[in-house]
Amino acid sequence: MSDSGPPIRKIIHLDMDAFYASVEQRDDPALRGKPVVVAWRGNRSVVCAASYEARKFGVRSAMPAVRAERLCPQALFVPPDFSRYRAASKAVREILSRHSDRIEPLSLDEAYIDVSTNKLGLPTATKVAQAMRTAIREELHLTASAGIAPNKFLAKIGYHRRHGRGRTFAAPQLFRRSAPQTGVSMPLASEAPKTALPVSMQDAAEYLAMQIASCIRRSRSASTQ
């Protein structure tokens, strides 16, 4: 009887980068490299998405459109076209389904994918995420970022650590331990060490505690400004 414990899940949180704005820039070359705000103009309108060029000026999703215009007067406002966004989302979903049938969509541009076992037999969740992002970039000319962890909550935290510009983050990469652990190797794509790092419940707990402490520090810093 094995004492290795239950297998640890491998969850990918994948989010398309500035999805609506990126679709607009992909489909209209005149918008590429320029600050694009997907929104109707008007006092009652809110920003659906902002390109990275617009985000440099502080423009964010869900912001009132009038404020976005004040922050970035040179922004190009594009009315949303949800039929095209749904079509692009469907194409992304098709790519994800090549690797797993266990997909939990959160919105048109965001999903959890359980790749504890994957259809192509890739050895790590990081390689699965890399394959997904590569196919999205090459076939759809869009980019996606991913977080990887043993559960959905930590996967989303990992995603926010490396949000945007087609990056992959695996939460266990933060930890190196010499003590025996049960887990699965999930190295960070851009910073993979020579030796694989395992996942453990202690790693996950410490990672979460570190995130909470960081949030408390930022909150205290903001309150004193």
GURO-254103 format. One record per atom (N, C-alpha, C): residue in one letter; x, y, z. Coordinates in steps of 0.02 Angstrom, whole numbers, padded with zeros to 5 digits, always signed. Example, Ala and Ser with C-alpha at 12.3 -4.5 7.8 and 13.67 -1.06 7.14 Angstrom:
BEGIN
A+00660-00284+00390
A+00615-00225+00390
A+00660-00165+00390
S+00642-00112+00354
S+00684-00053+00357
S+00645+00002+00394
// end
This chain:
BEGIN
M+00042-00059+00000
M+00000+00000+00000
M+00044+00062+00000
S+00032+00108-00044
S+00073+00168-00050
S+00056+00219+00004
D+00108+00253+00032
D+00095+00305+00082
D+00106+00374+00053
S+00105+00379-00013
S+00119+00443-00045
S+00060+00491-00042
G+00001+00467-00021
G-00056+00511-00015
G-00092+00519-00081
P-00148+00555-00080
P-00187+00565-00141
P-00149+00608-00191
P-00161+00598-00255
P-00128+00639-00305
P-00148+00712-00299
I-00101+00756-00310
I-00115+00827-00305
I-00142+00853-00372
R-00194+00892-00369
R-00225+00918-00429
R-00180+00971-00462
K-00189+00978-00526
K-00153+01030-00564
K-00206+01073-00598
I-00212+01134-00573
I-00263+01180-00598
I-00229+01240-00632
I-00251+01255-00692
I-00228+01314-00728
I-00283+01366-00727
H-00265+01426-00707
H-00310+01483-00716
H-00283+01523-00776
L-00321+01524-00829
L-00300+01557-00890
L-00344+01618-00904
D-00313+01674-00918
D-00349+01736-00931
D-00319+01768-00993
M-00362+01788-01039
M-00339+01822-01099
M-00317+01893-01081
D-00264+01915-01111
D-00235+01981-01096
D-00273+02036-01132
A-00302+02082-01092
A-00339+02140-01119
A-00383+02117-01177
F-00425+02066-01164
F-00456+02027-01217
F-00494+02068-01269
Y-00543+02107-01247
Y-00583+02144-01296
Y-00540+02193-01336
A-00496+02229-01301
A-00452+02276-01335
A-00404+02240-01382
S-00380+02182-01361
S-00334+02144-01404
S-00367+02119-01467
V-00431+02098-01461
V-00468+02077-01520
V-00476+02136-01568
E-00491+02194-01541
E-00498+02254-01583
E-00432+02271-01618
Q-00377+02267-01582
Q-00312+02283-01612
Q-00291+02230-01663
R-00309+02168-01649
R-00294+02114-01697
R-00331+02125-01762
D-00395+02144-01757
D-00437+02148-01817
D-00430+02214-01854
D-00402+02264-01822
D-00393+02330-01854
D-00321+02352-01844
P-00278+02344-01894
P-00207+02362-01888
P-00197+02435-01868
A-00244+02479-01885
A-00237+02550-01868
A-00238+02562-01792
L-00262+02513-01754
L-00267+02521-01682
L-00205+02494-01645
R-00163+02458-01680
R-00106+02425-01647
R-00055+02477-01622
G-00033+02465-01561
G+00016+02510-01531
G-00013+02575-01505
K-00079+02582-01506
K-00111+02643-01484
K-00155+02629-01423
P-00168+02681-01383
P-00212+02671-01324
P-00285+02662-01346
V-00309+02602-01336
V-00377+02584-01357
V-00420+02573-01296
V-00478+02604-01294
V-00527+02594-01241
V-00590+02566-01273
V-00610+02507-01251
V-00672+02477-01276
V-00729+02501-01232
A-00767+02548-01258
A-00822+02578-01220
A-00861+02625-01266
W-00925+02635-01249
W-00961+02689-01281
W-00944+02754-01244
R-00943+02807-01279
R-00933+02872-01246
R-00997+02894-01211
G-00990+02932-01159
G-01049+02957-01123
G-01041+02951-01049
N-01082+02991-01013
N-01077+02993-00940
N-01098+02928-00906
R-01138+02887-00940
R-01163+02826-00909
R-01124+02764-00932
S-01075+02773-00972
S-01037+02717-00999
S-00978+02699-00954
V-00960+02636-00953
V-00901+02613-00917
V-00854+02577-00965
V-00792+02574-00947
V-00741+02542-00989
V-00749+02466-00986
C-00756+02435-01044
C-00759+02362-01047
C-00689+02332-01047
A-00642+02365-01079
A-00573+02342-01081
A-00529+02399-01104
A-00465+02394-01085
A-00416+02444-01106
A-00353+02409-01129
S-00324+02433-01183
S-00262+02404-01207
S-00205+02422-01159
Y-00149+02387-01163
Y-00093+02402-01119
Y-00067+02472-01130
E-00073+02497-01190
E-00053+02566-01204
E-00096+02616-01165
A-00160+02600-01158
A-00205+02644-01120
A-00195+02634-01044
R-00178+02574-01024
R-00169+02561-00953
R-00110+02600-00924
K-00062+02618-00966
K-00005+02657-00942
K-00028+02725-00915
F-00086+02748-00936
F-00113+02811-00913
F-00162+02803-00855
G-00169+02741-00831
G-00213+02727-00774
G-00283+02706-00792
V-00296+02695-00856
V-00362+02673-00878
V-00371+02599-00860
R-00428+02582-00831
R-00442+02514-00810
R-00513+02494-00828
S-00525+02429-00831
S-00592+02404-00843
S-00638+02425-00786
A-00702+02436-00803
A-00755+02455-00756
A-00750+02528-00734
M-00701+02564-00759
M-00694+02635-00744
M-00745+02675-00785
P-00774+02728-00757
P-00818+02771-00798
P-00781+02796-00861
A-00815+02794-00917
A-00784+02813-00980
A-00760+02886-00979
V-00797+02929-00944
V-00776+02999-00942
V-00711+03007-00904
R-00700+02967-00853
R-00637+02970-00817
R-00580+02944-00860
A-00593+02889-00897
A-00543+02862-00942
A-00522+02914-00993
E-00570+02952-01018
E-00554+03004-01067
E-00513+03060-01036
R-00525+03076-00974
R-00485+03127-00940
R-00414+03103-00929
L-00407+03039-00910
L-00340+03012-00898
L-00299+03004-00962
C-00334+02989-01016
C-00299+02976-01079
C-00338+03009-01136
P-00331+03075-01145
P-00369+03111-01196
P-00358+03085-01266
Q-00299+03056-01278
Q-00283+03032-01346
Q-00309+02961-01359
A-00344+02932-01310
A-00368+02863-01318
A-00417+02858-01376
L-00415+02801-01408
L-00462+02786-01462
L-00518+02744-01433
F-00578+02772-01431
F-00636+02736-01403
F-00668+02694-01458
V-00677+02630-01442
V-00706+02583-01490
V-00768+02552-01457
P-00826+02557-01487
P-00886+02525-01457
P-00878+02449-01456
P-00899+02416-01403
P-00890+02343-01398
P-00930+02306-01450
D-00901+02251-01474
D-00932+02207-01523
D-00931+02136-01494
F-00982+02120-01454
F-00980+02057-01417
F-00987+01996-01461
S-01014+02003-01520
S-01018+01945-01565
S-00947+01922-01584
R-00902+01969-01596
R-00833+01951-01613
R-00797+01924-01551
Y-00811+01952-01493
Y-00778+01928-01433
Y-00801+01857-01416
R-00865+01843-01427
R-00890+01775-01415
R-00858+01726-01464
A-00850+01747-01526
A-00818+01703-01576
A-00746+01688-01556
A-00710+01739-01534
A-00640+01729-01513
A-00637+01685-01451
S-00684+01695-01404
S-00687+01654-01344
S-00700+01581-01361
K-00744+01569-01408
K-00758+01500-01429
K-00696+01467-01459
A-00657+01506-01497
A-00595+01479-01527
A-00544+01463-01472
V-00540+01505-01421
V-00496+01491-01365
V-00517+01427-01329
R-00582+01421-01317
R-00608+01362-01283
R-00592+01298-01322
E-00593+01301-01387
E-00577+01243-01428
E-00505+01222-01417
I-00460+01271-01411
I-00389+01256-01398
I-00382+01224-01329
L-00415+01251-01279
L-00411+01223-01212
L-00436+01151-01210
S-00489+01137-01248
S-00519+01071-01247
S-00474+01018-01279
R-00422+01038-01314
R-00374+00990-01341
R-00334+00958-01284
H-00331+00992-01228
H-00291+00968-01172
H-00331+00939-01115
S-00393+00962-01106
S-00435+00938-01051
S-00508+00952-01066
D-00551+00907-01042
D-00623+00919-01047
D-00650+00952-00983
R-00606+00958-00933
R-00628+00987-00869
R-00612+01062-00869
I-00656+01099-00903
I-00648+01171-00911
I-00705+01206-00875
E-00689+01254-00834
E-00739+01293-00799
E-00734+01366-00821
P-00774+01387-00869
P-00770+01457-00892
P-00797+01504-00839
L-00763+01560-00830
L-00785+01612-00784
L-00814+01671-00820
S-00793+01682-00881
S-00816+01736-00923
S-00792+01721-00994
L-00802+01768-01040
L-00778+01757-01108
L-00702+01751-01111
D-00668+01781-01064
D-00594+01785-01070
D-00557+01750-01013
E-00592+01709-00974
E-00561+01680-00915
E-00589+01611-00901
A-00546+01565-00879
A-00569+01497-00864
A-00520+01461-00819
Y-00546+01413-00782
Y-00504+01364-00746
Y-00502+01300-00788
I-00444+01269-00791
I-00437+01206-00826
I-00402+01156-00780
D-00435+01101-00767
D-00405+01048-00726
D-00364+01003-00772
V-00298+01005-00763
V-00254+00964-00805
V-00216+00913-00762
S-00250+00889-00709
S-00220+00837-00668
S-00200+00778-00712
T-00241+00765-00762
T-00222+00722-00818
T-00239+00761-00881
N-00195+00759-00930
N-00209+00797-00991
N-00208+00751-01052
K-00245+00769-01102
K-00256+00726-01159
K-00192+00710-01199
L-00146+00757-01199
L-00085+00748-01239
L-00028+00716-01200
G-00040+00703-01136
G+00011+00669-01096
G+00072+00711-01082
L+00065+00777-01080
L+00122+00820-01064
L+00141+00811-00990
P+00205+00814-00974
P+00228+00793-00908
P+00212+00841-00851
T+00204+00906-00864
T+00190+00954-00811
T+00135+01002-00832
A+00104+01032-00781
A+00052+01081-00795
A+00080+01143-00830
T+00143+01159-00814
T+00174+01217-00847
T+00180+01205-00922
K+00198+01144-00941
K+00203+01129-01013
K+00134+01131-01047
V+00083+01111-01011
V+00015+01115-01038
V-00003+01189-01049
A+00010+01230-00998
A-00005+01302-01004
A+00034+01334-01061
Q+00097+01315-01068
Q+00138+01341-01122
Q+00109+01322-01190
A+00087+01259-01195
A+00058+01236-01259
A-00006+01273-01274
M-00047+01284-01224
M-00109+01322-01234
M-00094+01393-01258
R-00048+01426-01223
R-00033+01496-01240
R-00001+01502-01309
T+00041+01453-01326
T+00073+01454-01392
T+00021+01447-01447
A-00026+01400-01438
A-00078+01391-01489
A-00122+01453-01495
I-00139+01483-01439
I-00180+01544-01440
I-00144+01599-01477
R-00079+01606-01464
R-00040+01659-01497
R-00033+01646-01572
E-00016+01584-01590
E-00002+01569-01660
E-00065+01562-01702
E-00118+01536-01674
E-00179+01524-01713
E-00228+01583-01711
L-00231+01617-01654
L-00281+01670-01645
L-00250+01739-01643
H-00183+01742-01639
H-00147+01806-01636
H-00169+01847-01575
L-00178+01812-01519
L-00195+01843-01456
L-00148+01813-01403
T-00145+01846-01345
T-00102+01819-01292
T-00143+01805-01230
A-00118+01758-01190
A-00151+01739-01128
A-00098+01730-01074
S-00118+01741-01012
S-00074+01728-00954
S-00105+01672-00913
A-00063+01638-00873
A-00087+01581-00836
A-00055+01577-00767
G-00095+01554-00719
G-00070+01536-00653
G-00083+01463-00642
I-00038+01429-00606
I-00043+01357-00597
I-00034+01341-00523
A-00078+01300-00496
A-00074+01281-00425
A-00116+01219-00413
P-00114+01192-00352
P-00154+01132-00337
P-00229+01147-00329
N-00249+01210-00325
N-00320+01226-00320
N-00335+01291-00356
K-00398+01305-00366
K-00418+01363-00406
K-00399+01429-00373
F-00405+01432-00307
F-00391+01494-00272
F-00317+01514-00282
L-00272+01467-00269
L-00201+01483-00276
L-00181+01493-00349
A-00215+01458-00395
A-00201+01468-00466
A-00216+01539-00487
K-00272+01566-00460
K-00289+01635-00478
K-00241+01684-00446
I-00219+01671-00384
I-00169+01713-00353
I-00105+01712-00395
G-00084+01652-00416
G-00025+01647-00457
G-00031+01685-00521
Y-00090+01684-00552
Y-00101+01722-00613
Y-00091+01796-00601
H-00118+01822-00546
H-00112+01893-00532
H-00040+01913-00516
R+00002+01865-00495
R+00072+01881-00484
R+00107+01899-00550
R+00085+01870-00605
R+00118+01882-00669
R+00067+01903-00721
H+00020+01945-00701
H-00036+01963-00744
H-00012+01999-00807
G-00034+01974-00863
G-00026+02010-00926
G+00035+01991-00967
R+00030+02007-01032
R+00085+01998-01079
R+00105+01925-01087
G+00058+01880-01083
G+00071+01810-01099
G+00121+01777-01054
R+00111+01779-00989
R+00158+01749-00942
R+00126+01690-00906
T+00170+01648-00879
T+00147+01590-00840
T+00180+01592-00771
F+00141+01580-00719
F+00167+01579-00652
F+00143+01517-00616
A+00189+01480-00586
A+00171+01421-00546
A+00185+01437-00473
A+00135+01435-00430
A+00143+01454-00360
A+00200+01418-00325
P+00211+01352-00336
P+00263+01317-00300
P+00333+01343-00315
Q+00342+01382-00368
Q+00407+01408-00385
Q+00436+01452-00330
L+00393+01478-00286
L+00417+01522-00234
L+00456+01485-00180
F+00451+01420-00178
F+00477+01384-00121
F+00529+01332-00140
R+00581+01327-00099
R+00630+01273-00104
R+00636+01241-00035
R+00625+01176-00031
R+00628+01143+00033
R+00668+01078+00025
S+00706+01062+00078
S+00745+01000+00076
S+00707+00942+00105
A+00655+00956+00146
A+00617+00902+00177
A+00577+00864+00125
P+00567+00799+00134
P+00526+00761+00087
P+00456+00788+00084
Q+00428+00792+00024
Q+00361+00817+00013
Q+00326+00774-00040
T+00261+00778-00037
T+00221+00745-00088
T+00198+00797-00137
G+00206+00786-00201
G+00182+00836-00248
G+00200+00820-00319
V+00193+00871-00360
V+00206+00863-00431
V+00247+00922-00454
S+00293+00911-00499
S+00336+00964-00523
S+00298+01012-00568
M+00301+01078-00552
M+00269+01128-00595
M+00314+01190-00597
P+00372+01188-00631
P+00417+01245-00632
P+00389+01303-00672
L+00411+01364-00654
L+00391+01424-00690
L+00423+01425-00758
A+00383+01440-00809
A+00407+01435-00878
A+00469+01476-00891
S+00470+01539-00868
S+00525+01583-00886
S+00583+01581-00837
E+00574+01546-00779
E+00625+01545-00728
E+00635+01475-00701
A+00629+01425-00744
A+00631+01356-00722
A+00699+01339-00693
P+00702+01311-00632
P+00765+01292-00602
P+00790+01227-00630
K+00852+01209-00614
K+00880+01147-00638
K+00846+01087-00606
T+00823+01096-00544
T+00787+01042-00510
T+00715+01061-00501
A+00670+01012-00510
A+00599+01026-00505
A+00579+01040-00433
L+00528+01081-00425
L+00503+01097-00358
L+00436+01064-00346
P+00427+01032-00289
P+00364+00999-00275
P+00313+01045-00243
V+00251+01025-00245
V+00196+01060-00213
V+00181+01026-00147
S+00170+01063-00094
S+00147+01033-00032
S+00095+01078+00000
M+00057+01051+00047
M+00007+01091+00081
M+00041+01147+00121
Q+00100+01133+00148
Q+00136+01185+00185
Q+00156+01242+00138
D+00179+01224+00078
D+00196+01275+00029
D+00135+01319+00014
A+00078+01287+00002
A+00018+01324-00015
A-00002+01371+00042
A+00001+01345+00104
A-00018+01386+00161
A+00028+01446+00170
E+00093+01435+00162
E+00141+01489+00169
E+00132+01540+00113
Y+00119+01516+00053
Y+00109+01561-00003
Y+00048+01606+00010
L-00007+01576+00034
L-00067+01615+00049
L-00054+01665+00105
A-00018+01644+00156
A-00002+01689+00211
A+00039+01748+00187
M+00086+01735+00142
M+00127+01788+00115
M+00085+01838+00076
Q+00036+01813+00038
Q-00007+01857-00001
Q-00050+01900+00045
I-00077+01870+00097
I-00119+01908+00144
I-00077+01963+00178
A-00016+01945+00200
A+00027+01994+00231
A+00043+02051+00184
S+00055+02035+00121
S+00069+02086+00072
S+00010+02133+00063
C-00051+02105+00061
C-00111+02147+00055
C-00119+02193+00115
I-00105+02167+00175
I-00110+02208+00235
I-00060+02265+00233
R+00002+02251+00211
R+00053+02303+00207
R+00031+02358+00158
R+00005+02336+00100
R-00016+02386+00050
R-00074+02428+00076
S-00121+02396+00112
S-00177+02432+00140
S-00155+02483+00192
R-00108+02464+00235
R-00083+02511+00285
R-00045+02568+00253
S-00006+02552+00202
S+00032+02604+00167
S-00015+02655+00134
A-00069+02629+00103
A-00116+02673+00069
A-00153+02718+00120
S-00167+02692+00180
S-00205+02730+00229
S-00164+02787+00258
T-00098+02782+00255
T-00055+02834+00283
T-00036+02888+00232
Q-00056+02878+00169
Q-00039+02926+00117
Q-00090+02982+00114
// end
